[in-house]
Amino acid sequence: MLRTLAIRDVVLIDRLEVEFQSGLAVLTGETGAGKSILLDALGLALGARAEAGLVRHGAAEAVVAAAFEIEADHPVHAILTEQGIESDGNTMILRRVVSADGRSRAFIDDQPASIGLLRRVGETLVDIHGQFENQRLLSTATHRMLLDSHAGLDPVRLDVEVAWKTWRNAKAARDAAEEQAATARRDEEFVRHAAGELTAFDPKPDEESSLAKTRALLQSGEAVIESLTRADGELAEGRGVEAAIGAALRHLQRLAAKAEGLEPASDALERARTDVGEARAFLARFGRSIDLDPKRLEEIEERLFALRALARKHNVTTNDLPRVRDEFVAKLEAIDGGAGGLDALKKAEAVAAAAYANVAGRLGKARRDAAGKLDTAIAKELKPLKLGQARFATAVEALDEAAWGPSGQDAVDFRIATNPGVPPGPLNKVSSGGELARLMLALKVVLARADRIPTIIFDEVDAGVSGAVASAVGERLAKLAGDFQVLAVTHSPQVAARADHHFRVAKADAKARAITRIEVLSADDRREEIARMLAGTRVTEEARAAAQSLIEGPTR
């Protein structure tokens, strides 16, 4: 709820700070004292349009800061998190600075914010109801949500949202499969050829490198064999390395009985003789593996050149060819067996569509049932507010399939007819601003728990009424204040008498310039102000007695 409103250099206000509490607070004062300026200033902090004319004459800029106390589960936290704005979670300060040239800046908890974000946040914190202004309840965008919340249909609406997403996902999967199948059919001849060609060729990972090495070896086959032969000859020249090592071992073995400690040398020579034998055997095998047949070299070169040509054809590296082959094979399988998979996706979509239609249909029926009950409840509120001839109607109409969505298959529209024999029309088409303001009050009373905005402001909701109707307005404002913070700008003593807190707005002279001041009234001052509202400029004892009677009126 709104805790403080600090204003500097806005029209007739030089510096002003007002503290607010829960319950019903009224602002009274003479016409032109500046009550509307307070609402204009608050509107700036909530993201309303800024104009240079709001800056006090002679000042460089106007500044308005509104501090709010926020509950932990309030939707505004999600908005701030989405926008990357940090908040302490308990309080929030919305600040607007308007320069004399009309430019403005916005801040949320001293962090720069766009005017659009400020307005979005403000709409979750304060609901202002005045004559002929653009109000939330006039927007059909809110009507469906309010009806659902009032009727306790939020769980069903959540089921509809889940079913809608499931259906949309199933449809997207089917669309993607159909598009893929259509593309595959268009390219079927190429896919079949490519899959067959690559499968027959059967490229191997890293095959190009292997073929290139083999090609290089075969091209130098005779030279390699000659080198191998020479290497083996070096090992076998004269007595040969193996024979020499064997002779050395025999000498050491004869010394073994006469001299200790020669075992390491004998072991090393034994290993060397084994290694030399293995090396000569490997050289012999390697030499035999070299195929000097020119056809073998030709085969290797043909395979290598074909591999590279295939890679160029598909614009990939030779190492990517196995992957490309697998992809073409998969596409071919999709073409040959895709009909079954597509049929399965179509069936899944149909099941999801039927599930959505079922739960959305149940929600629609519940909405139509709830609409009648809502109309009855609001009708009871209209009569005491001098709107007994008005007929409120909640229209629940089926949408075209193209307009279905996560909130169901229905459009909800609050309508009103203020004259007999006239069909109900949009709320903002009622005949007068006073009727509209009282209609908004009736709606708020009935829909209070369905709308989570914690602070409600009524600007002259009692305009044009008096007596019993004004008392009914005050009673309903006090009833709303049991659940919400309510601020009311009023000229009605009957409304002012129901307040928990009373502020008086007045003009004062400061340095030959009129300024607006606001004061919190004590019990005696409050009685005097209500007596003034009853009697006019000359306050009599009778007026004071009547004011006291209103204050001590029906128990809230």
Rosetta blueprint (number, residue, H / E / L):
1 M L
2 L E
3 R E
4 T E
5 L E
6 A E
7 I E
8 R E
9 D E
10 V E
11 V L
12 L L
13 I E
14 D E
15 R E
16 L E
17 E E
18 V E
19 E E
20 F L
21 Q L
22 S L
23 G L
24 L E
25 A E
26 V E
27 L E
28 T E
29 G L
30 E L
31 T L
32 G L
33 A L
34 G L
35 K H
36 S H
37 I H
38 L H
39 L H
40 D H
41 A H
42 L H
43 G H
44 L H
45 A H
46 L L
47 G L
48 A L
49 R L
50 A L
51 E L
52 A H
53 G H
54 L H
55 V E
56 R L
57 H L
58 G L
59 A L
60 A L
61 E E
62 A E
63 V E
64 V E
65 A E
66 A E
67 A E
68 F E
69 E E
70 I L
71 E L
72 A L
73 D L
74 H L
75 P L
76 V H
77 H H
78 A H
79 I H
80 L H
81 T H
82 E H
83 Q L
84 G L
85 I L
86 E L
87 S L
88 D L
89 G L
90 N L
91 T E
92 M E
93 I E
94 L E
95 R E
96 R E
97 V E
98 V E
99 S E
100 A L
101 D L
102 G L
103 R L
104 S E
105 R E
106 A E
107 F E
108 I E
109 D L
110 D L
111 Q E
112 P E
113 A E
114 S L
115 I H
116 G H
117 L H
118 L H
119 R H
120 R H
121 V H
122 G H
123 E H
124 T H
125 L H
126 V E
127 D E
128 I E
129 H E
130 G L
131 Q L
132 F L
133 E L
134 N L
135 Q L
136 R H
137 L H
138 L H
139 S L
140 T H
141 A H
142 T H
143 H H
144 R H
145 M H
146 L H
147 L H
148 D H
149 S H
150 H H
151 A L
152 G L
153 L L
154 D H
155 P H
156 V H
157 R H
158 L H
159 D H
160 V H
161 E H
162 V H
163 A H
164 W H
165 K H
166 T H
167 W H
168 R H
169 N H
170 A H
171 K H
172 A H
173 A H
174 R H
175 D H
176 A H
177 A H
178 E H
179 E H
180 Q H
181 A H
182 A H
183 T H
184 A H
185 R H
186 R H
187 D L
188 E H
189 E H
190 F H
191 V H
192 R H
193 H H
194 A H
195 A H
196 G H
197 E H
198 L H
199 T H
200 A H
201 F H
202 D L
203 P L
204 K L
205 P L
206 D L
207 E H
208 E H
209 S H
210 S H
211 L H
212 A H
213 K H
214 T H
215 R H
216 A H
217 L H
218 L H
219 Q H
220 S L
221 G H
222 E H
223 A H
224 V H
225 I H
226 E H
227 S H
228 L H
229 T H
230 R H
231 A H
232 D H
233 G H
234 E H
235 L H
236 A H
237 E L
238 G L
239 R L
240 G L
241 V H
242 E H
243 A H
244 A H
245 I H
246 G H
247 A H
248 A H
249 L H
250 R H
251 H H
252 L H
253 Q H
254 R H
255 L H
256 A L
257 A L
258 K L
259 A L
260 E L
261 G L
262 L L
263 E H
264 P H
265 A H
266 S H
267 D H
268 A H
269 L H
270 E H
271 R H
272 A H
273 R H
274 T H
275 D H
276 V H
277 G H
278 E H
279 A H
280 R H
281 A H
282 F H
283 L H
284 A H
285 R H
286 F H
287 G H
288 R H
289 S H
290 I L
291 D L
292 L L
293 D L
294 P H
295 K H
296 R H
297 L H
298 E H
299 E H
300 I H
301 E H
302 E H
303 R H
304 L H
305 F H
306 A H
307 L H
308 R H
309 A H
310 L H
311 A H
312 R H
313 K H
314 H L
315 N L
316 V L
317 T L
318 T H
319 N H
320 D H
321 L H
322 P H
323 R H
324 V H
325 R H
326 D H
327 E H
328 F H
329 V H
330 A H
331 K H
332 L H
333 E H
334 A H
335 I H
336 D H
337 G H
338 G H
339 A H
340 G H
341 G H
342 L H
343 D H
344 A H
345 L H
346 K H
347 K H
348 A H
349 E H
350 A H
351 V H
352 A H
353 A H
354 A H
355 A H
356 Y H
357 A H
358 N H
359 V H
360 A H
361 G H
362 R H
363 L H
364 G H
365 K H
366 A H
367 R H
368 R H
369 D H
370 A H
371 A H
372 G H
373 K H
374 L H
375 D H
376 T H
377 A H
378 I H
379 A H
380 K H
381 E H
382 L H
383 K H
384 P H
385 L H
386 K L
387 L L
388 G L
389 Q L
390 A L
391 R E
392 F E
393 A E
394 T E
395 A E
396 V E
397 E E
398 A E
399 L L
400 D L
401 E H
402 A H
403 A H
404 W L
405 G E
406 P L
407 S L
408 G E
409 Q L
410 D E
411 A E
412 V E
413 D E
414 F E
415 R E
416 I E
417 A E
418 T L
419 N L
420 P L
421 G L
422 V L
423 P L
424 P L
425 G E
426 P E
427 L H
428 N H
429 K H
430 V L
431 S L
432 S L
433 G H
434 G H
435 E H
436 L H
437 A H
438 R H
439 L H
440 M H
441 L H
442 A H
443 L H
444 K H
445 V H
446 V H
447 L H
448 A H
449 R H
450 A H
451 D L
452 R L
453 I L
454 P L
455 T E
456 I E
457 I E
458 F E
459 D E
460 E L
461 V L
462 D L
463 A L
464 G L
465 V L
466 S L
467 G H
468 A H
469 V H
470 A H
471 S H
472 A H
473 V H
474 G H
475 E H
476 R H
477 L H
478 A H
479 K H
480 L H
481 A L
482 G L
483 D L
484 F L
485 Q E
486 V E
487 L E
488 A E
489 V E
490 T L
491 H L
492 S L
493 P H
494 Q H
495 V H
496 A H
497 A L
498 R L
499 A L
500 D L
501 H E
502 H E
503 F E
504 R E
505 V E
506 A E
507 K E
508 A E
509 D E
510 A E
511 K L
512 A L
513 R E
514 A E
515 I E
516 T E
517 R E
518 I E
519 E E
520 V E
521 L L
522 S L
523 A H
524 D H
525 D H
526 R H
527 R H
528 E H
529 E H
530 I H
531 A H
532 R H
533 M H
534 L H
535 A H
536 G L
537 T L
538 R L
539 V L
540 T L
541 E H
542 E H
543 A H
544 R H
545 A H
546 A H
547 A H
548 Q H
549 S H
550 L H
551 I H
552 E L
553 G L
554 P L
555 T L
556 R L
